[in-house]
Amino acid sequence: MEDPSFQQAFLSPLNSTTNVPAHHILTGSFRSMPLFLLAFTPISRKLNWVQTIQGFGPHQYLAKTNVKLRDGHETRVYATSWAWPPELSSWAVDRGRIDANEVKWSVRNVDRTPITAISSYISVPPPYTRIYSVGGPTGEVHTIDENSGGFGSKLQEVLFVGETNLEKADKTRVALRYGSHGVELTPSLKYAFIPVLGTNTIEMYSHETFSGRLTHLASVPSPRGAAAKDGPRHVKIHPNGKILYSVTEHNNYVDAYRIHSTTLEYISSKTLVPENLHDPNHHKFRGDTLMLPRSTSSSPIPRYLVTTTRGANPSIRGWLSIFALDDDGLFINDVTRVERYETPTSGGKANAIDLLPKAISASDNETSDGVWILLTDDDDSTAAPGGTGAVRVLEWDGWATGGVKVVTEWPEGSPLVQVEDREASDEKIQGASHAIWLD
């Protein structure tokens, strides 16, 4: 968990004229090369462009951490890319104090490192000294350079195909559709889990804390059998280290498992879309992402899990769902403790999320059970010239409070806005892939 004092120190004014606290956001795109720095002001409920950063994209996934360098703590973001040849990149988030009222935010590239196959996911677990990435037929473990916060040495390459088959294996982004797709470590750092879509398995590894290397323990099959072709896509682990959640892309479930020393034990499932729309055989939706909220003083353990699914084509809108959890991280079987929100579009290849509890966002000692939700949109209508809503800020204030609502979006405005004006600005983006809160 990040140091709260670090977070509070940089709940910074967007500019000196308004002196209004703002939260900063970094987003990539599946179709645009740059990264985009934005700022959300909770008081005005507005989302503003801050900076366009020349990237090495399209950048489809971002991971942020606060690393301890020789000169102190600094924020770094690590990004995947669809570019060829395959590589990962690291980025510094700079905060330059102009005066007592203004802190200028900017993002700059630190370095890039080559990898074997295009990656889809990055995880940087505490104590923030190593970077774990996976995608398609391979995964990597890198150290974090203690001087720059960029990539250090490559410690390990993890294979999801036979060593003799690696040379001929597809290493482009096409392999992300059936290869490895995510990686998460338990809070104890004893175990790592990697979902692989094509084998319908979650691969379990032991993690050696000193070396950072992974050793394979088990291939955990789908609880519905191989014929179900679940396609596990992403996983998250409860802070208690005992429960793992997995989203399946092909048949739209979120599965809960109990973590044991050498395997996973299936517990239960929830559907990612309303029950009346769920048909695992017709593939109208594509299971996507899942997130647990950060710990706060008012809610030290997560009380809910947020998931998303995308529409299979632009005519089908996606869904965001919120499921209540009990003290142990298990699903609460109460229909009044499931929230459903139909997203404005299909989401395209996105509908990815990030969460910021309002208790962290609140000033002074104010507490809140609500959450700000970042939602990205890559639908063709959003990515088109003049399209709006590549990044949206949603809010949810808890059960029986009126559901999930759209607060603001960027770019905003009428779809009839002059295309020439949009293309002439630094704010050009063609749909968003993954956006993250930086503070």
C-alpha positions in Angstrom: 0.0 0.0 0.0 1.3 3.5 -0.8 2.3 5.9 1.9 -0.8 8.2 2.6 1.5 11.1 3.3 3.0 10.8 -0.2 -0.5 10.8 -1.7 -1.6 13.8 0.3 1.5 15.8 -0.5 0.6 15.8 -4.2 -3.1 16.3 -4.1 -2.1 19.4 -6.0 -3.7 22.5 -7.5 -4.2 22.3 -11.2 -3.1 25.9 -11.6 -2.5 28.9 -9.4 -5.5 30.9 -10.6 -8.1 28.4 -9.4 -6.1 26.9 -6.5 -8.4 23.9 -6.6 -7.1 20.4 -5.7 -6.8 18.1 -8.7 -6.1 14.4 -9.2 -3.9 13.6 -12.2 -4.5 10.8 -14.7 -2.3 9.2 -17.4 -3.8 7.4 -20.3 -2.7 5.5 -23.4 -4.5 4.6 -26.6 -4.8 1.6 -28.9 -4.8 4.0 -31.9 -2.8 7.0 -30.9 1.0 7.0 -30.3 1.2 9.5 -27.4 0.4 9.3 -23.8 -1.9 11.9 -22.3 -1.7 13.6 -18.9 -5.1 14.8 -17.6 -6.3 16.5 -14.4 -9.7 15.9 -12.6 -10.9 18.5 -10.2 -13.5 16.9 -7.8 -14.9 20.3 -6.8 -15.7 21.5 -10.3 -16.2 17.9 -11.5 -14.2 18.7 -14.7 -11.5 16.7 -16.6 -8.9 18.8 -18.3 -6.0 18.1 -20.6 -2.5 18.9 -19.2 0.1 17.4 -21.5 0.6 15.2 -24.6 3.7 13.1 -24.3 5.3 11.6 -27.4 5.2 7.9 -26.9 6.3 4.6 -28.4 2.9 3.2 -28.7 0.2 2.4 -29.1 0.4 1.9 -25.3 -2.3 -0.5 -24.1 -1.4 -0.9 -20.4 0.1 1.2 -17.6 1.3 0.4 -14.1 2.3 3.1 -11.6 4.4 2.8 -8.5 6.4 5.1 -6.1 9.9 3.8 -6.2 12.7 4.6 -3.7 15.7 5.9 -5.5 19.1 7.1 -4.3 17.7 10.7 -4.2 14.4 9.8 -2.6 10.9 8.6 -3.6 9.7 9.3 -7.1 6.7 8.2 -9.2 7.3 5.9 -12.1 4.9 4.5 -14.7 5.7 1.4 -16.7 4.0 0.9 -20.1 3.5 -1.9 -22.6 3.3 -1.2 -26.3 1.9 -2.7 -29.5 5.0 -1.4 -31.4 7.4 -3.7 -33.2 10.0 -4.8 -32.2 8.5 -5.6 -28.7 9.5 -3.4 -25.9 8.5 -1.9 -22.5 9.0 1.7 -21.5 9.3 3.6 -18.2 8.1 7.2 -17.5 8.9 9.7 -14.7 6.0 11.8 -13.2 7.6 15.2 -12.3 6.0 17.7 -10.0 7.8 21.0 -10.1 6.7 23.5 -7.5 6.3 26.9 -9.1 5.2 28.8 -6.0 3.2 28.1 -2.8 0.0 27.6 -4.7 1.1 25.9 -7.9 2.7 22.6 -8.7 3.4 21.9 -12.4 2.9 18.3 -13.4 4.7 16.7 -16.4 5.6 13.3 -17.7 8.9 12.3 -19.4 10.4 9.1 -20.8 13.1 7.5 -18.7 14.1 4.5 -20.8 12.9 1.5 -23.0 13.9 -2.1 -22.9 13.5 -4.8 -25.5 11.5 -8.0 -24.8 10.8 -11.2 -26.7 7.1 -10.8 -27.4 4.6 -8.0 -27.2 3.4 -7.7 -23.6 -0.1 -7.0 -22.3 0.3 -6.5 -18.6 2.8 -5.2 -16.0 2.8 -5.6 -12.2 5.1 -3.9 -9.8 4.5 -5.4 -6.3 6.0 -4.0 -3.0 8.8 -3.3 -2.2 8.9 -1.9 -5.8 12.2 -3.3 -6.8 11.1 -5.6 -9.6 8.9 -5.4 -12.7 6.8 -8.4 -13.8 5.4 -8.4 -17.4 3.6 -11.0 -19.5 2.0 -11.3 -22.9 1.4 -14.1 -25.4 4.2 -16.7 -25.3 6.5 -15.1 -22.8 6.9 -13.1 -19.7 9.8 -11.2 -18.1 11.1 -10.2 -14.7 13.2 -7.0 -14.6 14.9 -5.2 -11.8 14.2 -1.5 -11.2 17.3 0.7 -11.7 17.9 2.4 -8.3 19.3 5.5 -10.0 16.8 6.2 -12.7 13.7 4.2 -11.7 13.8 2.7 -15.1 14.5 -0.9 -16.2 17.6 -2.6 -14.8 18.7 -6.1 -15.6 16.5 -8.9 -16.9 16.3 -11.6 -14.3 14.1 -14.2 -15.9 12.1 -15.0 -19.0 9.0 -17.1 -18.4 7.7 -19.3 -21.2 4.2 -20.3 -22.0 5.2 -22.4 -25.0 7.8 -25.2 -25.2 11.4 -23.9 -25.5 11.8 -25.5 -28.8 8.6 -23.8 -30.1 9.5 -20.3 -29.0 11.4 -19.3 -32.2 8.3 -20.0 -34.4 5.7 -18.8 -31.8 3.7 -15.7 -32.8 5.1 -12.8 -30.8 2.9 -10.1 -32.2 -0.2 -8.6 -30.4 -2.3 -11.3 -32.1 -0.8 -13.8 -29.6 -2.4 -11.7 -26.7 -5.7 -13.2 -27.8 -4.7 -16.7 -26.7 -1.5 -16.4 -24.7 -0.6 -15.1 -21.2 -2.5 -11.9 -20.4 -1.8 -10.8 -16.7 0.3 -11.3 -13.7 -0.3 -10.7 -10.0 1.6 -11.6 -6.8 0.2 -12.3 -3.4 0.9 -9.7 -0.7 3.3 -12.1 1.0 5.2 -12.4 -2.4 5.1 -16.2 -2.0 3.0 -16.9 -5.1 2.4 -15.4 -8.5 -0.6 -16.2 -10.8 -0.7 -15.7 -14.6 -4.0 -16.3 -16.6 -3.6 -17.8 -20.1 -6.6 -17.4 -22.4 -5.8 -20.2 -24.9 -5.2 -23.0 -22.4 -8.1 -21.9 -20.2 -5.8 -22.1 -17.2 -4.4 -20.0 -14.4 -0.7 -20.7 -14.0 0.5 -20.8 -10.4 4.2 -20.0 -9.5 6.2 -19.9 -6.3 8.1 -16.6 -6.0 11.6 -16.5 -4.5 11.8 -13.2 -2.7 15.6 -12.8 -2.7 16.1 -13.5 -6.4 12.7 -12.5 -7.8 12.4 -15.6 -9.9 9.3 -17.6 -10.5 9.0 -21.4 -10.3 6.0 -23.1 -11.8 3.8 -25.0 -9.4 0.5 -25.8 -11.1 -1.8 -25.3 -14.1 -5.3 -24.7 -12.6 -8.0 -25.5 -15.2 -11.4 -23.9 -15.6 -14.0 -24.9 -13.0 -16.4 -25.4 -15.9 -14.1 -27.8 -17.8 -11.9 -27.4 -20.9 -15.0 -27.5 -23.2 -16.2 -24.2 -21.7 -13.2 -22.4 -23.2 -13.4 -19.7 -20.5 -10.4 -17.7 -21.5 -9.2 -16.4 -18.1 -7.9 -12.8 -18.9 -7.1 -10.9 -15.7 -6.7 -11.8 -12.0 -6.6 -9.8 -8.7 -5.8 -11.0 -5.2 -7.5 -9.9 -2.0 -5.2 -8.2 0.5 -5.6 -11.1 2.9 -3.7 -13.2 0.4 -6.2 -16.0 0.6 -8.7 -15.2 -2.3 -8.0 -14.8 -6.0 -10.5 -13.4 -8.5 -10.4 -14.1 -12.2 -12.3 -12.6 -15.1 -13.0 -14.9 -18.1 -13.1 -13.2 -21.5 -15.0 -15.7 -23.5 -18.0 -16.5 -21.2 -18.1 -13.5 -18.9 -17.7 -14.8 -15.4 -15.7 -13.6 -12.4 -14.5 -16.6 -10.5 -13.4 -16.7 -6.9 -10.7 -19.1 -5.7 -9.1 -20.0 -2.4 -5.3 -19.9 -2.6 -3.5 -23.0 -1.3 0.2 -23.8 -1.2 0.3 -25.7 -4.5 -3.0 -25.0 -6.2 -6.3 -23.0 -6.3 -9.6 -24.2 -5.0 -12.7 -22.9 -6.9 -15.3 -21.3 -4.6 -18.0 -19.5 -6.7 -18.8 -17.3 -9.7 -20.7 -14.2 -10.7 -21.8 -13.2 -14.2 -20.2 -10.0 -15.6 -23.5 -9.0 -17.2 -27.1 -9.1 -15.9 -28.4 -12.7 -15.6 -31.0 -12.2 -18.4 -28.3 -11.2 -20.8 -25.7 -13.8 -19.9 -25.3 -16.6 -22.5 -21.8 -18.2 -22.4 -22.3 -19.8 -25.8 -23.1 -16.7 -27.9 -20.1 -14.4 -27.1 -22.0 -11.1 -27.3 -19.7 -9.8 -24.6 -16.0 -10.0 -23.8 -15.0 -10.2 -20.2 -12.4 -7.5 -19.5 -11.0 -6.1 -16.3 -11.4 -6.2 -12.5 -10.3 -4.0 -9.6 -10.4 -3.9 -5.8 -10.4 -0.5 -4.2 -7.4 0.7 -2.3 -7.3 0.5 1.5 -8.5 3.6 3.4 -8.7 4.4 7.1 -12.5 4.1 6.9 -12.4 0.9 4.9 -9.1 -1.0 5.5 -10.3 -4.1 3.6 -12.1 -4.0 0.3 -15.9 -4.3 0.6 -16.5 -4.7 -3.2 -15.0 -5.8 -6.5 -15.5 -3.9 -9.7 -15.5 -5.7 -13.1 -16.1 -4.7 -16.7 -17.0 -6.4 -19.9 -17.0 -5.1 -23.5 -19.6 -5.4 -26.2 -18.5 -7.8 -29.0 -19.3 -5.2 -31.6 -20.3 -1.5 -31.7 -24.0 -2.3 -31.5 -23.7 -4.0 -28.1 -22.9 -1.8 -25.1 -20.6 -3.1 -22.3 -21.3 -3.5 -18.6 -19.6 -2.4 -15.4 -20.6 -4.5 -12.3 -19.9 -4.0 -8.6 -20.1 -7.1 -6.3 -20.2 -6.9 -2.5 -17.5 -8.8 -0.5 -17.6 -10.0 3.1 -14.8 -9.7 5.6 -13.0 -12.7 4.1 -13.3 -11.5 0.5 -16.0 -13.9 -0.5 -19.0 -12.8 -2.6 -22.1 -11.8 -0.7 -25.1 -13.6 -2.1 -27.6 -10.8 -2.0 -29.2 -9.4 -5.1 -29.3 -6.0 -3.5 -25.5 -6.0 -3.2 -24.9 -6.2 -7.0 -24.7 -2.9 -8.9 -25.0 -2.9 -12.7 -24.1 0.0 -15.1 -24.4 -0.2 -18.9 -21.5 1.6 -20.4 -22.2 4.4 -22.9 -20.7 2.4 -25.8 -19.3 -1.1 -26.5 -16.0 0.1 -25.1 -14.2 -1.2 -28.2 -11.0 -2.9 -27.0 -11.1 -0.9 -23.7 -13.7 -0.5 -21.0 -10.7 -0.7 -18.6 -11.0 0.8 -15.1 -9.0 2.3 -12.2 -10.4 3.2 -8.8 -9.8 6.1 -6.5 -11.7 6.0 -3.2 -13.2 9.4 -2.3 -11.8 9.0 1.2 -8.3 9.4 -0.4 -9.6 12.3 -2.6 -11.3 14.1 0.3 -9.6 17.1 1.9 -8.7 17.4 5.5 -10.1 14.5 7.5 -13.3 14.1 5.6 -14.3 10.5 5.0 -16.4 9.0 2.2 -17.5 5.5 1.2 -17.7 6.6 -2.5 -15.3 6.0 -5.3 -14.2 7.8 -8.5 -13.9 5.3 -11.4 -11.9 5.9 -14.5 -13.4 4.2 -17.6 -11.7 4.1 -20.9 -13.5 3.9 -24.3 -12.1 2.7 -27.6 -15.4 2.3 -29.5 -15.2 3.3 -33.1 -17.6 6.3 -32.5 -15.3 7.5 -29.7 -12.1 7.1 -31.7 -13.6 8.8 -34.8 -12.7 12.4 -35.5 -14.7 14.6 -33.2 -15.4 11.7 -30.9 -15.8 12.3 -27.2 -15.4 10.4 -24.0 -12.2 8.5 -24.5 -11.7 8.8 -20.7 -14.6 9.1 -18.4 -14.8 9.7 -14.7 -17.7 7.9 -13.0 -18.8 7.9 -9.4 -20.4 5.4 -7.1 -21.4 6.4 -3.6 -22.3 3.0 -2.2 -25.4 0.7 -2.1 -28.8 2.2 -2.6 -27.4 5.6 -3.5 -28.6 5.9 -7.1 -26.1 3.7 -8.9 -23.1 4.6 -11.0 -23.1 8.0 -12.7 -21.0 9.7 -15.3 -19.3 12.8 -13.8 -17.3 14.1 -16.8 -15.4 13.0 -19.8 -12.5 13.9 -22.1 -12.6 14.9 -24.8 -15.9 16.5 -24.2 -18.3 18.5 -26.2 -20.7 17.9 -29.1 -19.8 15.3 -31.7 -20.5 18.2 -34.1 -17.4 20.0 -32.9 -15.3 21.1 -35.9 -12.9 18.3 -36.8 -10.3 20.9 -37.9 -10.2 22.5 -34.4 -9.8 19.1 -32.7 -7.0 18.0 -35.1 -5.2 21.3 -34.6 -5.0 20.9 -30.8 -2.6 19.1 -28.6 -5.5 17.2 -27.1 -6.0 14.8 -30.1 -6.7 11.2 -29.0 -8.3 8.4 -30.9 -10.0 6.5 -28.2 -8.3 5.4 -24.9 -6.9 2.0 -23.9 -6.0 2.1 -20.2 -6.0 5.1 -17.8 -4.6 5.3 -14.3 -4.8 7.6 -11.3 -1.4 9.1 -10.6 -2.3 10.3 -7.1 
